[in-house]
Amino acid sequence: MFWYQQLPRNGLKLVVSTSTWSHNSYEDGYSEAKFEVNRKSTDYSLMTIKNVTPKDEATYFCAASDH
C-alpha cells in the first residue's frame, strides 16, 4: 500500500509504502514521527498525521498494489 501527499498546485509525492510482510518505508523528508501508518490487514491501512500545522495542508491518497 502506498500513501501520497498532493500539496496545493503540485503533483503527487510518495510519503510511505507499506506491506504486511515488511516495515514501513518512508521517502526522504518524511518520517514515522510525523506520518504514522498502521496496517492491521491486507485491506486496511490508516495514516495519522501528528502535530498538524498549516504546512500539512494537502490532499492525501492511498493506493494499493495487488502482486
JOLIN-V533335 format. One record per residue. N is the residue number from 1. RES is the residue in three letters. SS is DSSP state (@ for helix, = for strand, . for the rest). OMEGA is omega in degrees with one decimal (none if undefined). Layout:
n: <N,N>
res: <RES,RES>
ss: <SS,SS>
omega: <OMEGA,OMEGA>
This chain:
n: <1,2,3,4,5,6,7,8,9,10,11,12,13,14,15,16,17,18,19,20,21,22,23,24,25,26,27,28,29,30,31,32,33,34,35,36,37,38,39,40,41,42,43,44,45,46,47,48,49,50,51,52,53,54,55,56,57,58,59,60,61,62,63,64,65,66,67>
res: <MET,PHE,TRP,TYR,GLN,GLN,LEU,PRO,ARG,ASN,GLY,LEU,LYS,LEU,VAL,VAL,SER,THR,SER,THR,TRP,SER,HIS,ASN,SER,TYR,GLU,ASP,GLY,TYR,SER,GLU,ALA,LYS,PHE,GLU,VAL,ASN,ARG,LYS,SER,THR,ASP,TYR,SER,LEU,MET,THR,ILE,LYS,ASN,VAL,THR,PRO,LYS,ASP,GLU,ALA,THR,TYR,PHE,CYS,ALA,ALA,SER,ASP,HIS>
ss: <.,=,=,=,=,=,=,.,.,.,.,=,=,=,=,=,=,=,=,.,.,=,=,=,=,=,.,.,.,.,.,.,.,.,=,=,=,=,=,=,=,.,.,=,=,=,=,=,=,.,.,.,.,@,@,@,.,=,=,=,=,=,=,.,.,.,.>
omega: <-176.3,175.1,-178.1,175.3,174.2,177.2,180.0,177.3,177.7,177.1,179.4,174.6,177.4,177.4,-173.9,170.6,-175.5,174.8,-179.6,-175.7,179.0,179.6,175.7,-179.6,-176.3,175.6,177.8,179.1,179.4,-179.8,177.5,178.2,-179.1,-175.1,-177.7,180.0,174.2,178.2,-174.4,178.9,-178.4,-176.6,180.0,175.9,180.0,174.2,178.1,177.0,-175.8,176.8,-175.7,175.4,177.9,178.2,-179.4,-179.5,-177.0,169.6,-178.5,-178.3,167.7,178.0,-179.4,177.2,-178.6,178.3,none>
